[in-house]
Amino acid sequence: MANAFFSDLLATISERGRTLLRRGDSADTRRGADGLIELCDALLSGRGEASGTAMAREVLDIYRELDAAGRRAFFDGLVRNFGPDRERLSRAIEKWRAQPSDEDASSLHFASEPRRQELIRRLNRAPGGTGDLVSMRADLLGMMNGHTDLAALDRDVSHLLSSWFNRGFLVLRRIDWSTPANILEKIIRYEAVHEISDWDDLRRRIDPVDRRCYAFFHPAMVDEPLIFVEVALTEAIPGAIAPLLAVDRRHLPIEKARTAVFYSISNTQRGLGGISFGSFLIKQVVEELRRELPKLDNFVTLSPVPGFMPWVKQDKDLPLSDEDREVLQRLDDPKWFESPETAALLRGVLEPLAAHYFLKARTPKGRLIDSVARFHLGNGARLERINWLGDLSPKGMRESAGIMVNYLYRLDDIEKNHEAYANDGEVVASSAVKKLLKSEGRRLLDMRLS
């Protein structure tokens, strides 16, 4: 009710502002990227709330009508013409150099802010502006593609989105069969881990007594789930995904459930890529489940490893012997897992390699390679188990040779694990996973001695 009232109020203000604008210059003269830049200048120059809200809405509407070339030209204009006020910044620098003070430091900070940040704030005031800005950043990310000329603009947009989408603003809601159809449709569309084929498939995932689904929403985008988590309630920690998704599986009586399995976690908005929602999102889901089902003992994921095989194929410094590399050639046979002998040989190479991938492999900047691992370790989980042939789907075999992993969320350890990873980059892992890494070391030692 409050959100609807506020939205209607903004729409009324915007429409009255549009009436004022229509009495002036025709919007038709501002339809191109150049005209849109002029309109942005006018938006920054104005002080009226009603006209400013209307002008912001007009900017966003015109942007939506631009083709790809027009949007690129618009972004280029924001980079070129909406940086810091250089004269104001120079004065602030000279004042700071002459006599540094807290007040001068504050002036220097505000003077160095690019004008486009204030522009983005004003665009956000338009009805629906937050969602439009998220979509605009999705366009921006698509155009960057390794190019650095738009990086400054993206830094400014992502800086503001990070403030607006921190965890304090997010609202957790359960998704079930009574959830409005427009939101359920988005759950189907946005599922990024295990595709939902149709409405019947969706119902099997959210309606049975041993299934749960939760989504995080933002007050400015009430009908857009930002991230959602699919949960299976089981007796034990699973090592494979197929039994959880089987059409003809038996539903587990709720009183027998001892484990909550987070088997699919999907981010839905490309425009929020790289924007951290903060840590402990999964802890919030865990606490929600504990309130409803106090007998649950284990909270784990059953996670894919989408980057593992690309890493195996591209990394030239893998801890492998020549014999191991020959064994890896058997992966060229798409049905290798159907041969017990071949599967056993590959397991002896790939499991230790997976342990190295999770515990040792880093990007040039020192970050863990695997994005799923970064998410769960940052949320305070422990790397619990590597599951051989946990996903036999074509996608799972292609991306990870069927390997899946369990991350364990133990409430008493979440903060400690998070701090270990955030402060020291430490991967908290079970002894079983560490033992796989030791077997890799023994194999390399044998190779050197032979």
C-alpha positions as CSV (number, residue, x, y, z in Angstrom):
1,M,0.0,0.0,0.0
2,A,2.8,2.5,1.0
3,N,4.8,1.7,-2.1
4,A,1.7,2.1,-4.4
5,F,0.8,5.4,-2.8
6,F,4.4,6.7,-3.1
7,S,4.6,5.6,-6.8
8,D,1.3,7.3,-7.6
9,L,2.5,10.5,-5.9
10,L,5.7,10.5,-7.9
11,A,3.7,9.8,-11.1
12,T,1.4,12.8,-10.3
13,I,4.4,15.1,-9.7
14,S,6.1,13.9,-12.9
15,E,2.9,14.4,-15.0
16,R,2.5,17.9,-13.7
17,G,6.1,18.6,-14.5
18,R,5.6,17.2,-18.0
19,T,2.7,19.7,-18.5
20,L,5.1,22.5,-17.6
21,L,7.7,21.1,-20.0
22,R,5.2,20.8,-22.9
23,R,4.6,24.5,-22.7
24,G,8.2,25.1,-23.5
25,D,10.5,23.5,-26.1
26,S,9.2,20.5,-28.0
27,A,10.6,17.1,-26.9
28,D,10.9,16.2,-30.6
29,T,14.0,18.4,-30.8
30,R,15.7,16.3,-28.2
31,R,15.2,12.8,-29.5
32,G,18.8,12.2,-30.6
33,A,21.9,11.5,-28.4
34,D,23.0,15.2,-28.8
35,G,19.6,16.5,-27.8
36,L,19.5,14.0,-24.9
37,I,22.9,15.4,-23.6
38,E,21.4,18.9,-23.7
39,L,18.4,17.7,-21.8
40,C,20.7,16.2,-19.1
41,D,22.5,19.6,-18.9
42,A,19.1,21.2,-18.3
43,L,18.2,18.7,-15.7
44,L,21.4,19.5,-13.8
45,S,20.8,23.2,-14.0
46,G,17.2,23.1,-12.8
47,R,16.1,23.3,-9.2
48,G,12.3,22.7,-9.4
49,E,11.2,19.4,-8.0
50,A,8.2,18.8,-10.3
51,S,9.9,19.9,-13.5
52,G,13.1,18.0,-12.5
53,T,11.2,14.8,-11.9
54,A,9.4,15.1,-15.2
55,M,12.6,16.0,-17.0
56,A,14.4,12.9,-15.5
57,R,11.5,10.7,-16.7
58,E,11.8,12.3,-20.2
59,V,15.5,11.6,-20.3
60,L,15.0,7.9,-19.5
61,D,12.1,7.6,-22.0
62,I,14.1,9.1,-24.8
63,Y,17.1,7.0,-23.9
64,R,14.9,3.9,-24.2
65,E,14.1,4.9,-27.8
66,L,17.7,5.2,-28.9
67,D,19.3,2.4,-31.0
68,A,22.6,0.9,-30.0
69,A,24.6,3.6,-31.8
70,G,22.6,6.3,-30.1
71,R,23.1,4.8,-26.7
72,R,26.9,4.5,-27.3
73,A,27.0,8.2,-28.4
74,F,25.0,9.1,-25.2
75,F,27.5,7.3,-23.0
76,D,30.4,8.9,-24.8
77,G,28.8,12.3,-24.1
78,L,28.4,11.5,-20.4
79,V,32.1,10.6,-20.2
80,R,33.2,13.6,-22.2
81,N,31.0,16.4,-20.8
82,F,30.0,15.4,-17.3
83,G,33.2,14.9,-15.5
84,P,34.3,17.0,-12.5
85,D,34.1,20.8,-12.7
86,R,37.8,21.4,-13.3
87,E,37.9,25.0,-12.2
88,R,36.2,24.2,-8.9
89,L,38.5,21.2,-8.4
90,S,41.6,23.3,-9.0
91,R,40.5,25.9,-6.5
92,A,39.8,23.2,-3.9
93,I,43.2,21.7,-4.5
94,E,45.0,25.0,-4.1
95,K,43.0,25.7,-0.9
96,W,43.9,22.3,0.5
97,R,47.6,22.8,-0.3
98,A,47.7,26.2,1.3
99,Q,46.2,25.1,4.6
100,P,44.9,21.5,4.9
101,S,41.9,21.1,7.2
102,D,38.9,18.8,7.5
103,E,36.7,21.4,5.9
104,D,39.0,21.8,2.9
105,A,39.3,18.0,2.6
106,S,35.5,17.8,2.4
107,S,35.4,20.6,-0.2
108,L,38.0,18.7,-2.2
109,H,36.0,15.5,-2.0
110,F,32.8,17.1,-3.3
111,A,34.7,19.1,-6.0
112,S,36.2,16.0,-7.4
113,E,32.9,14.3,-7.9
114,P,31.9,14.0,-11.6
115,R,28.8,15.9,-12.5
116,R,27.4,12.7,-13.9
117,Q,27.0,11.3,-10.4
118,E,24.5,14.1,-9.5
119,L,22.9,13.5,-12.9
120,I,22.4,9.8,-12.1
121,R,20.9,10.8,-8.7
122,R,18.4,13.1,-10.4
123,L,17.5,10.5,-12.9
124,N,16.8,8.1,-10.0
125,R,14.1,10.5,-8.8
126,A,11.9,9.7,-11.8
127,P,9.0,7.2,-11.3
128,G,10.6,3.8,-12.1
129,G,14.0,5.5,-12.4
130,T,15.9,2.9,-10.3
131,G,14.9,0.0,-12.6
132,D,15.7,2.1,-15.7
133,L,19.2,2.9,-14.4
134,V,19.8,-0.8,-13.7
135,S,18.8,-1.6,-17.3
136,M,20.9,1.3,-18.6
137,R,24.0,-0.2,-16.8
138,A,23.2,-3.5,-18.5
139,D,23.6,-1.7,-21.8
140,L,26.8,-0.1,-20.6
141,L,28.3,-3.4,-19.6
142,G,27.5,-4.8,-23.0
143,M,29.3,-2.0,-24.7
144,M,32.4,-2.0,-22.6
145,N,33.5,-5.5,-23.5
146,G,37.1,-5.0,-22.4
147,H,37.2,-1.3,-23.6
148,T,38.4,1.2,-21.1
149,D,36.9,4.4,-22.5
150,L,33.6,3.9,-20.7
151,A,35.2,2.6,-17.4
152,A,34.9,6.0,-15.6
153,L,31.2,6.1,-16.4
154,D,30.7,2.6,-15.1
155,R,32.6,3.4,-11.9
156,D,30.2,6.2,-11.2
157,V,27.1,4.2,-12.0
158,S,28.2,1.2,-10.0
159,H,29.3,3.4,-7.1
160,L,25.8,4.8,-6.7
161,L,24.1,1.4,-7.3
162,S,26.3,-0.1,-4.6
163,S,24.9,2.4,-2.2
164,W,21.3,1.9,-3.2
165,F,21.4,-1.9,-3.3
166,N,23.2,-2.7,-0.1
167,R,21.8,-5.5,2.1
168,G,20.0,-3.0,4.4
169,F,17.6,-2.1,1.7
170,L,16.8,-5.7,0.5
171,V,13.6,-7.5,1.6
172,L,13.4,-11.3,1.8
173,R,10.2,-12.9,0.7
174,R,9.2,-16.5,0.2
175,I,8.1,-17.5,-3.3
176,D,5.3,-20.1,-3.5
177,W,2.5,-21.0,-5.8
178,S,0.4,-18.1,-4.4
179,T,3.0,-15.6,-5.5
180,P,1.7,-13.3,-8.3
181,A,2.1,-14.8,-11.7
182,N,4.3,-11.9,-13.1
183,I,6.9,-12.7,-10.4
184,L,6.7,-16.5,-10.9
185,E,7.2,-15.9,-14.7
186,K,10.4,-14.0,-13.9
187,I,11.7,-16.9,-11.7
188,I,11.3,-19.2,-14.7
189,R,13.0,-16.7,-17.0
190,Y,15.9,-15.8,-14.7
191,E,16.8,-19.3,-13.5
192,A,20.5,-19.4,-14.4
193,V,21.7,-22.7,-12.8
194,H,19.2,-25.4,-13.6
195,E,16.8,-24.4,-16.3
196,I,13.1,-24.4,-15.4
197,S,11.3,-25.9,-18.5
198,D,7.7,-24.8,-17.9
199,W,5.1,-24.0,-15.2
200,D,4.8,-27.6,-14.1
201,D,8.6,-27.7,-13.5
202,L,8.4,-24.5,-11.5
203,R,5.6,-25.9,-9.4
204,R,7.6,-29.0,-8.6
205,R,10.4,-26.7,-7.2
206,I,8.3,-24.4,-5.1
207,D,5.0,-26.1,-4.1
208,P,5.8,-29.5,-2.5
209,V,6.2,-29.7,1.3
210,D,9.9,-30.4,1.0
211,R,10.7,-27.5,-1.3
212,R,11.2,-23.8,-0.6
213,C,12.1,-20.7,-2.6
214,Y,13.1,-17.3,-1.3
215,A,13.8,-14.1,-3.2
216,F,15.4,-10.7,-2.3
217,F,13.6,-7.6,-3.5
218,H,14.4,-3.9,-3.4
219,P,11.7,-1.4,-2.4
220,A,12.2,0.6,-5.7
221,M,11.7,-2.6,-7.8
222,V,9.0,-4.4,-5.9
223,D,8.1,-6.8,-8.8
224,E,11.7,-7.6,-9.7
225,P,13.4,-10.4,-7.7
226,L,17.1,-9.4,-7.6
227,I,18.4,-12.8,-6.4
228,F,16.5,-16.0,-5.5
229,V,17.4,-19.2,-3.8
230,E,15.9,-22.6,-4.4
231,V,16.0,-25.0,-1.5
232,A,15.4,-28.7,-1.2
233,L,14.7,-30.3,2.2
234,T,16.4,-33.7,2.5
235,E,17.6,-36.1,5.2
236,A,21.3,-36.1,4.3
237,I,23.7,-34.0,2.3
238,P,23.3,-34.8,-1.4
239,G,26.1,-35.3,-3.8
240,A,24.2,-35.2,-7.1
241,I,21.6,-32.9,-8.6
242,A,19.5,-35.3,-10.6
243,P,17.6,-36.9,-7.6
244,L,16.6,-33.4,-6.4
245,L,15.1,-32.4,-9.8
246,A,13.6,-35.8,-10.8
247,V,10.0,-35.5,-12.0
248,D,8.9,-38.8,-10.2
249,R,10.8,-38.3,-7.0
250,R,9.1,-39.1,-3.6
251,H,8.4,-36.1,-1.4
252,L,10.0,-36.2,1.9
253,P,7.8,-35.8,5.0
254,I,8.7,-32.5,6.6
255,E,9.3,-34.1,10.0
256,K,12.1,-36.2,8.5
257,A,14.0,-33.2,7.0
258,R,17.4,-32.5,8.6
259,T,19.2,-30.8,5.8
260,A,18.4,-27.7,3.8
261,V,20.1,-27.8,0.4
262,F,20.6,-24.5,-1.6
263,Y,20.8,-26.0,-5.0
264,S,20.2,-23.0,-7.2
265,I,21.1,-19.3,-6.5
266,S,20.4,-16.9,-9.4
267,N,21.2,-13.2,-9.8
268,T,18.6,-11.8,-12.1
269,Q,19.7,-8.3,-13.1
270,R,22.6,-8.0,-15.5
271,G,22.8,-4.3,-14.7
272,L,23.8,-5.2,-11.1
273,G,26.7,-7.3,-12.2
274,G,29.6,-6.8,-9.9
275,I,27.4,-4.9,-7.4
276,S,27.8,-6.6,-4.0
277,F,24.6,-7.0,-2.1
278,G,26.7,-7.5,1.0
279,S,27.6,-10.7,2.9
280,F,25.4,-12.9,4.9
281,L,22.5,-13.1,2.4
282,I,22.4,-16.9,2.8
283,K,22.6,-16.5,6.5
284,Q,19.3,-14.6,6.3
285,V,17.7,-17.5,4.4
286,V,19.2,-20.0,7.0
287,E,17.7,-18.0,9.8
288,E,14.3,-17.9,8.1
289,L,14.4,-21.7,7.6
290,R,15.4,-22.3,11.2
291,R,12.5,-20.3,12.5
292,E,10.1,-22.4,10.5
293,L,11.9,-25.8,10.9
294,P,14.0,-25.8,14.1
295,K,14.9,-29.5,13.6
296,L,17.1,-28.7,10.6
297,D,20.8,-29.5,11.4
298,N,22.7,-29.0,8.1
299,F,22.6,-26.0,5.7
300,V,24.6,-26.7,2.5
301,T,24.7,-25.9,-1.1
302,L,24.9,-28.2,-4.1
303,S,26.8,-25.9,-6.3
304,P,28.0,-26.1,-9.9
305,V,31.6,-25.3,-10.9
306,P,31.1,-23.5,-14.3
307,G,34.7,-22.3,-14.6
308,F,36.5,-25.5,-13.9
309,M,36.8,-27.0,-17.4
310,P,37.6,-23.7,-19.1
311,W,40.4,-23.3,-16.5
312,V,41.6,-26.9,-17.2
313,K,41.7,-26.3,-20.9
314,Q,43.4,-22.8,-20.8
315,D,45.7,-22.9,-17.9
316,K,49.3,-23.9,-18.9
317,D,50.6,-24.1,-15.3
318,L,48.4,-26.9,-14.1
319,P,50.0,-29.3,-11.5
320,L,49.9,-32.2,-13.9
321,S,52.4,-34.9,-14.9
322,D,52.7,-36.0,-18.6
323,E,50.8,-39.1,-17.6
324,D,48.0,-37.0,-16.2
325,R,47.8,-35.0,-19.4
326,E,47.4,-38.2,-21.4
327,V,44.5,-39.3,-19.1
328,L,42.8,-35.9,-19.6
329,Q,42.7,-36.6,-23.3
330,R,40.0,-39.1,-22.6
331,L,37.6,-36.2,-21.9
332,D,37.4,-35.9,-25.7
333,D,35.0,-38.8,-25.7
334,P,31.6,-37.3,-24.8
335,K,30.5,-40.6,-23.2
336,W,33.7,-41.2,-21.1
337,F,31.7,-41.3,-17.8
338,E,29.9,-44.5,-19.0
339,S,33.1,-46.4,-18.8
340,P,34.0,-47.4,-15.2
341,E,37.7,-47.7,-16.1
342,T,37.9,-44.3,-17.8
343,A,35.9,-42.7,-15.1
344,A,38.2,-44.1,-12.4
345,L,41.3,-42.8,-14.2
346,L,39.9,-39.4,-14.8
347,R,38.7,-39.2,-11.2
348,G,42.3,-39.7,-10.0
349,V,43.4,-36.7,-12.0
350,L,40.4,-34.4,-11.8
351,E,39.5,-34.5,-8.1
352,P,43.0,-33.3,-7.0
353,L,42.9,-30.8,-9.8
354,A,39.5,-29.5,-8.5
355,A,41.0,-29.2,-5.0
356,H,43.8,-27.1,-6.4
357,Y,41.3,-25.0,-8.4
358,F,39.4,-24.2,-5.2
359,L,42.2,-23.8,-2.7
360,K,45.2,-22.5,-4.7
361,A,44.3,-21.1,-8.1
362,R,44.0,-17.3,-8.3
363,T,43.5,-14.6,-10.9
364,P,46.4,-12.2,-11.6
365,K,44.8,-9.9,-9.0
366,G,45.0,-12.6,-6.3
367,R,41.2,-13.4,-6.3
368,L,39.8,-16.9,-6.3
369,I,39.1,-17.9,-9.9
370,D,35.7,-19.4,-9.2
371,S,32.9,-16.8,-8.8
372,V,30.6,-19.3,-7.0
373,A,33.3,-20.0,-4.5
374,R,33.9,-16.2,-4.0
375,F,30.2,-15.8,-3.3
376,H,29.8,-18.6,-0.7
377,L,33.1,-18.0,1.0
378,G,32.3,-14.3,1.3
379,N,29.0,-15.3,2.8
380,G,30.8,-17.4,5.5
381,A,30.5,-20.9,4.2
382,R,33.1,-23.7,4.4
383,L,34.1,-25.7,1.3
384,E,32.8,-29.1,2.5
385,R,32.9,-31.7,-0.2
386,I,33.8,-32.2,-3.9
387,N,31.2,-34.5,-5.5
388,W,32.4,-36.6,-8.4
389,L,29.9,-36.9,-11.3
390,G,27.3,-34.8,-9.4
391,D,25.9,-33.3,-12.6
392,L,25.6,-35.5,-15.6
393,S,23.6,-33.0,-17.7
394,P,25.3,-31.9,-20.9
395,K,25.9,-28.5,-19.4
396,G,27.4,-30.0,-16.2
397,M,29.7,-32.3,-18.2
398,R,30.8,-29.4,-20.5
399,E,31.5,-26.9,-17.7
400,S,32.9,-29.1,-14.9
401,A,33.3,-32.7,-16.1
402,G,30.2,-33.3,-13.8
403,I,31.9,-32.1,-10.6
404,M,29.7,-30.3,-8.1
405,V,30.6,-29.1,-4.6
406,N,28.9,-28.7,-1.2
407,Y,29.5,-25.5,0.8
408,L,28.5,-25.8,4.4
409,Y,26.8,-23.0,6.4
410,R,27.3,-23.5,10.1
411,L,25.7,-20.6,12.0
412,D,28.3,-20.6,14.7
413,D,31.1,-20.3,12.2
414,I,29.7,-18.0,9.5
415,E,31.2,-14.7,10.8
416,K,34.5,-16.3,11.6
417,N,34.8,-17.9,8.1
418,H,33.8,-14.7,6.4
419,E,36.4,-12.7,8.3
420,A,39.1,-15.3,7.4
421,Y,38.2,-15.0,3.7
422,A,37.6,-11.2,3.6
423,N,40.7,-10.3,5.6
424,D,43.3,-12.9,4.7
425,G,41.9,-14.6,1.5
426,E,41.7,-17.9,3.4
427,V,39.6,-20.7,2.0
428,V,38.1,-22.5,4.9
429,A,37.8,-26.1,3.8
430,S,37.1,-29.6,5.3
431,S,39.8,-32.1,5.9
432,A,38.4,-34.2,3.1
433,V,39.0,-31.5,0.5
434,K,42.5,-30.7,1.9
435,K,43.3,-34.4,1.7
436,L,42.6,-34.3,-2.1
437,L,45.1,-31.5,-2.4
438,K,47.7,-33.6,-0.5
439,S,47.2,-36.5,-2.9
440,E,48.0,-34.0,-5.7
441,G,51.2,-33.2,-3.9
442,R,52.2,-36.9,-3.5
443,R,51.6,-37.5,-7.2
444,L,53.8,-34.6,-8.2
445,L,56.5,-35.8,-5.8
446,D,56.4,-39.3,-7.3
447,M,56.6,-37.7,-10.8
448,R,59.8,-35.8,-9.7
449,L,61.4,-38.9,-8.2
450,S,60.7,-41.1,-11.2
